Amino acid sequence: MRSEVICWVFIVLAFTSSCKSRVDILTSEKYPDVKSSVFYAQRFSIEKNDSCTILTIKEPWQGAEGISQLFYLVARGKESELKADPSRIIPVPVEKIICMSSTHIAMISALGEERSISGISGTNYIYDNRILTLADSGFIRDIGYDAGINNELILSISPDLIMMYGIGSESAGYISKITELGTKVIYNADYLETDPLGKAEWIKVFGALYCKEEKADSVFNAAADSYNELKSAIGKMNMVKPAVLLGLPYRDTWFISPGNSYIKSLITDAGGVYLWKDTESSFSMPYSFETVYMKALKADYWLNTGGAGTKNEINSLDPKLAKLQCYISGNIYNNTRRMSPGGGNDYWESGTMNPDIILKDIASILHPGLFGNYVPVYYKKIE
């Protein structure tokens, strides 16, 4: 068994060392002429015909069963030729866009269209220095967030569309005034995808909006190939799979990611066992502290500890947490290695476009030495 593991370690090392940097891939202008298809994402579809591209967003927020958005993407200047509801027509390529989530910014940047971003919700929470520079110069405006959205500023920007991050039906309420005044709003549901590659595949939506379908396909295919090769190599290894705990309690409640979530997929593909792998839900699941604690006694590793940056901060929440074996052994890691001074976390920004790197990060944590002296890109150990 030992020789088999060593053999596969060399295979994985050879594979990962031969891969180009994801940053190089994202900025490369060399991409094949490929036809866009949707393979992993469940929340959108793209259909092309002679007159337009039909974009459908499916169940765009939590609890939006049966709700969908349909848009016709029409070559700029030819909008009048399409006999359809004008409120559903978006001229492409998009020239001005407002982004309500940092993941949207990462995908637009991957296509080289940063200068189309005219507004952002919460510039303090952006990691990308290029975008921060544009915001500091006034080229990108901060339009606020949630109920504090500055409608007047949005109207003065006059964007082609707003890419909305909707976490519930209430988001439809506070943006309704903008839509009534004629601004197009697309709800982006990438955060609801249960497959890491499904989240990354949303770059194809931006590819359609910017008429850069081939480049979007190329960027996604590079990430998907890298992810699947690494997943396959790890899956063939004969090794112990450690149990993984996620998150932190909030007062007396611990919100647990369900077993059909994207993070569970990452843990499984990295050679771990998520403690709540057999659950299923469309929402984070609230459990009592005691219920989670009893199960957490079995955890070998503890990941994604939210705002806690030290073991003392975790202990201050409840002294019982210091009795967990993963706490005692020091196997606690948070996804906060790449943070901006304002609190922007690149895990939620470029990480969405780099699921293969996150997979390698988690695998390197759960199986120390698997990649030699590899240092995680997004994760760091909690001391």
N, C-alpha and C positions, 0 to 999 in steps of 0.2 A: 504493500500500500504506500509506504514511504517513497519508494522509487517512482511510483505512478504520479504522486503529488509533485515530486521534484521535476519530473518530465514536463508536467503541465505548467509548472511555474516558469520553466524556460520558454515554453510556447507562448505564454501570456506576455512574458518580458520581451520576447522577440517581436510579438505583435504590437505591443504598446510603444516600444522604442522606435518602431518603423513608421508609426503614424505621424502625420504632420500635426503641428499645433492647431487646435480648433480656431485660434485667432487667425492663423494663416489661411485656413479654409474659408472663414467667414469674409475675409477681405479679398480673396482671390477673384480675379475677373475672368478666369478660365473655367467655363462651365459648358457641359454638353447640351445639345439641342434635344430636350426630352419633353414629353407631353405630361402635363400635370394630372395626377390622380391622387385620391385620398386613400391612404392605406390603414392608418392607425386612429386618426381623429374621428370622434363620433358626433361632434357638435356642429359640423359645417359640411357643406357640399358645394362643389363648383361644377357648373355645366357650361359648355361653350356652344354657341351656334353662330350663324353667319352675321348676325346683327349685334350681338352682345354676349357678355358673360353673366350667367345667372348665379348669384351668391345667396345661399340659404344658410342662416344661422339657426340652429335647432336647440330649443330649450336653453336659452342663453343665461339663465340665472337659477339658483337653487329654488326648487319648487315650481319651476316654469313648465311643468309637464304639458305637452300638447301645444305650446307656444313656439312660434318661429318667426323669423324676419326674412324677407325676401327682397333682394336688390338686383337691379339691372345695371351692370357696369358697361357703359357705352363710351366709345372713343370720343374724346373731347371735340366739341364742335358738331357732333352728329346726334345730339340728344333729341332734337325735334323729329328725327326720322323714325324714332321708335314710338309706336303707339302703346304707351303704358302710363301708369300713374306717375306723374312727374316726381312725387315725393319718394318714389322707389328707384329713381334713376340717379346714378352717380357718374359724373364725367371722369374718365380716366385717361392718362395717369393723374393721380391725385397730386395737387400742387401745394395745398395747405391742409394740415391735419392737427387736431388736438388729441393728445393721448392722456388717458386717465389711469394708466398703469405703466410701471417701468418695464414690464415684459414687452409691451408694445414698442417701446423705444428700442430695445435690443434687436427686435426683428426688423424694424425700419433701418436701423444702423447697419445690420447685416446685408441689407440691399443697397447701401450707400446713399440713402435718401434722408439723411439727418436734417438737411436744410428745409425739408418740407414740414418739419415739426414747428408749429407756431405757438402751441400752448401745451402746458403740462399741469397735471394735478399734483401739487406738492413737489417743487423743485428740490427741496431739502433732502428728499428721499431718493435722489438719483445718484448713481455711482459713476457713470461714464463721464470722464473729465471733459470730453468733447461737448457733450450736451450741457454740462454745467457751465462751460465757457460761453456757449451760445445764450444760456439763460442770464448769466452775469452781464453780458453785453446788451441785453434787452431784446435780442432777436427772438427768444422764446419767452413767453409770458406765463406766469403762474396763475391759473384760473381758479384755484381753490379746490375744495373737494366736498363731497356729500352735500348736505343742505347749505353749505357755505359757498357753493359755486357762484362765481361772478358772471351772471348772465350778460350784463352790459359789456364786459370785457370780451366775452365770447362773440357777441354780435359785432363788436368793433374789429375783431380779428377776421371775421367772415370766412371761416374755414370751409373747405369742401365737405368735411365730415368730422364728427367726433367719434373716436374709438373709445367706447364706454366699457368700464369694468363694473359689472352688475353683480352684487351679492344678494339681491333680493328684489321683490317687486317694488319696494320703496324707492329703489334707484330709478325706476320708470317714472315715479311721481315727481322727483325734484328736477328731472331733465325734460319734463313734458313741455314746459314753457318754451324751451329752446326749439323743440321740434315743431311747435305750433308756429314759430316765427320762420320756419323754413330750413333750419339747419339739419342735415342728415346725421343720424346717430346709429352707429352699429354697435351692438352689444357683443363684446368679445368674451367667449366662454372657455378660453384655453385653460383657465384654472380649474374647470370642472372635469377635464379629461382625466381618465383613470390610468392611462398609459403614458409613461414619460415621453415616448416618441409621439404620442397623440398631441401632447402639449406643444412639442417642438414643431409639429406639422402645421401649426397655425401660421407659420411664415408664408405658407402658400396663399392664405387670404391676402396678405400684404403684397405678395407677388402679383396677384390679380389686380389689386388696387393701383399698383405702380407700373403695370404692364411689364413686369419682370418675372414672368412665370418660370422661365428657364433657369434664371439665377436662383430663385427661391427653391426650385426642385433640386438644384445642384447642392445648395447649402444643406438642405434637409437630408438628401441622400447620403452626403458625406457623414453627417452625424449618425444617421440610422445604421449605415454600414459599420461604422466604428463601434456603436453600441451593441449591435447584434453579434459581431465577432467576439467582443469581450464577454458578453453574456454567455455565448456558446462555450467559450474556453473555460469560464468559471464553472459552468454547469457540468462539465465533463470531469471536474476534479473530485476525487474521493476524499472529502475532508469533513470535519465536524462543523455543523452550522450553528453558530451562536444565536441565542435569543436576544431580541432587541426591544427596548422600551423607547417611547417617543414622548416628547413634550414635557409640560410642567403643570402642576395643579394651579388653579386660580381660586383662592379662598378654599371652599370645601368641595370644589368641582374640578374634575380632570377631563378636559375635552380630548377625546381619542379619535385619531384618524381611522376610518373603517378599513376592513380588509380588502375592499375593492378600490382603494385609493392609489394614486401614483407613487406615493412614498413606500407603500407596501410592496409594489412591483419592484422598485429600486432595491429594497432590502433583500427580497427574494432573489433577484437577478445577481446580487452581489454575494450570494452564498450565505444569507442569514435567514432567521425565522422571526417574523414579526409576531409579537405576543397576541395580537388581535386579528390574526390572519384569516380567521374563519367568520368574521363579521361582515355585514354588508349594509351600506347606508348611503344616502345622497348628501348627508350632512355629517359634520363632526359630531361624535356621540358623547353626551355628557354622562360621566360616571362619578360616583362618590369617591372621595379620596381613599377611603378604606378599601373599596372594591379594587381600585387600580393598584394600590399598595400591595395587597396580598398577591396579586399576579406578578407584580414587578419584582418580587423576591426571587423570581426565576430568571431575571434578566442578566445577561452577560455584558451587554453594552447599552449605553444610554445616549441617544442622539437627539439633536434639534431641541435644545433646552431653552429656546426662546430668548427672553431678556436676561437670563442668568449667565454671567460671564465667568463666575468663579464657583468653586465648591462651597465656599462660605455663604454665597448668595442663595444657593440651593438649600443649604442647611437652615438658613434663616426662615424659609417658607414653612418648614416643619422638621423638627429634629429627627423624626422617624426616617426621613429620606437618607440620612447619613448611615443608616443601618443596612441599606440595600447593598448587595454584593458588588454591583457595578460601580457604586459610589466608593466603596472601600478599596476596590481594585484600581480605581482611577480610570476606568473605561468610559469616560464621559466626553463627548465631542459635540460641538455646536457648529452650525453652518454660517459662521460669522468671521471667517478669515479675511474676507474682502469687504470692508466697510468704509463708507465715506465719512468725513467729519460731521456731516449733517444727519447721519443715521441711515444712509442708503446702503442696502445689502445686495451685493452683486449676485448672490445665490439666486435671488428672485428676479434679477435682471438678465444678465448674460447666461446664467445657469439654465434658464428655460431652453436656450438654444444649444446648450452643451450637456445633454443628458448623459453622454458617454463619459464626460469628465466627472460628473457627479457619481456615476456608477463606479468608476475607478477609485474615487475618493472613498466611498463607503466600503468597497471591497478591500481597500488597503487598510482600513480601520478594523474591519471584522477579521481579517486574515493578515496580521502583521508579517512583513517580509515578503509578501507575495510579489511585490513590484520592486524589490531591492530597497533602495534609499528614497523611494518616491515620497514627496511631500504633497499632501492634499492641496488642491487649489482653493476649494470653498470651505473646507472644514478645518477646525483647529481643536486641540485638546483643551479641556477645561481643567485648570490647575487649582 
